[in-house]
Amino acid sequence: MITLTRTNSHTTDFTNLVALLDEDLAKRDGDEHEFYARLNKVDGIRNIVVAYLEGKAIGCGSFKAYEPGVVEIKRMFVLPEHRGKGVAAAVLAELEQWAEEEGHTGCVLETGKKQPEAISLYQKSGYTVIPNYGKYAGIENSVCMMKQLV
C-alpha cells in the first residue's frame, strides 16, 4: 500500500528523487535542460509530498506560492518501475488537498511537450491548458496548465 508523507525540501528521500527527475529531464529536454533547471530549484520549498511503498520512496511532488491564492505544482516524479499505478495521481491529489487546507483556490503548473504522460495525468486530474505564464511565456516546449480547487 502506498503511503504519502508531507514534508519539506530538506528530506533526503525527496532530494534523491529530484536528482533522478533531473537526469530524466536532461535526456528529454536536451539542450533546453539548462534553462529549465534554473527554474526548478527546490531550496526553501516547504510543501513536499513523498510517496512510499514498503518504506521505499517511489514518487514525489511539491508546490510553492505563485500568486495570492494560487500555488505552482513542481517537481512531480515517480520511479519508472512504479508508473501507471496511480502514484502520481495520489501525490497530486494530496498536494491539491494541502493547498486547499492552506486557503489556496487554484493551481498552475508547467510541463514539457516531451512529457506526454505528465500532460495526460494533469488532464485526467482536471487541469486545462492555459497560455504559458511567467518565465515560460514564449517557450515552445512548455505546456502550462491550471486547475481551480473547490
N, C-alpha and C positions, 0 to 999 in steps of 0.2 A: 504494500500500500504506500502511496506517495504521501509524504508529509511536507507541509510548507512552513517555512520559518521566516518571520520578519526580522530583519537585522539591518546592519549598516555597511558602508563600503570598506570597513576595516576587517571584515570577515574573510579569512583565508580561503574558504570554500568559494566565495564569490570571486575573489581576485584570481583564483586558479581557473574558474570557468570563463572569466572575461579574457584571460590570456588565450584560451582555446578559441573563443569567439573571434578575437583579433587575428589569429592565424587563419581561420576560415575566411574572414572578410578580406584579408590581404590577398588570398588566392582569387576570390571572386571579383574584387574591385581592381586588381592590378595597379596600374599607375595612379588611379584615383584614391588609393587607400590612404596615402599620407594626408590628404585633405580631410577625409572622414575621421581619421584617427585623432586629429586635433580637436574635433568637435565631440569626442566621446570619452573625455576624461571622467574618472569616477571619484576623484578626490572630493570628499565632502558630501557626496550623495548620502542622504540619511534614510531613504526608503528603499530597501532592498528586500526581495523575496528570493529565497533559495529553496529549491525542491530537492527532497531526499528520498531515496529508495533504499531500504535496508541500511540506513546510516551513511550512504554514499551520496554526495552532491551530484545531481544529474541535470540540473537546469537552474536558470536564474532570470531575473528581470528587475527593473528598478524604475523609479520615477523621481523627477525633480520639478520644482516650481517652474512654470513657463511664463505665465502672466496671472494676475489675480483670478482665482477660481479655476485655473486650468493648469494641469500638470503635463509634463512631457514624459512619455514612456521611453525608457532607454535600456540598452544592454540585455535584450532578450536573447537567450541561448539555451539550447538543450543538446546534450551529448548525442551524437549521431545514432548510436545504438538504441536510444530511448525516444526517438522522434516518431511521430504518428500515433502516439499512445495517450494524447491528451495532457501531457506535462505542460507544454507552453500555454495551452488554454487555461489550465488551472493556475499557473503563475500569473497570467494576465488578469484573470478574474480576481485573484487575491490583491493584486496591485490596484485594480479599479475600486474594490471594496475599501481598501485602506485610504485611497484618495477621497472617496465619499465620506468616510469617517472623519477625515480632516476638513471637511466642508467644501471640497472642490466639486465643481459641476461638469467638468469636461476633461478630456484627454486628447493630446495631439501626439503624433509620432512621425518619425521619418524612417523609411526603409529603402532598400535599393531595388531597382528593376531586376537585378541579378539574384534576387532572393524571392522567387515566386512562391515558395512555401510560406514565407512570412506574410506576404501580401494576402494569400489565401486565408491564413489564420486570422488576420485582422479583419478581413471582410466577413468571415463567418462569425466573428465576435462583435459585429455591428459597427465597425469603422467604415467611414466613407472617404474617398479620395478628395482632397482639397488642394488648392493652389500651394505650391511649395512656399514655405514660410521661412522667415529669418535668413540664416546663412545658407539655407538650401534653395533659396529663390534663384532661379536660372540654372540650377544644376540638373542636367538632363537625366542622369542616372537615378536621381532621388524621386521617391514617391512619398508624399506627405498625406497623412490621414488624420481624421478626428472622430471622436465619439462623445456624445452628450451622455453624462451619467444621470441616473434617475434621482 
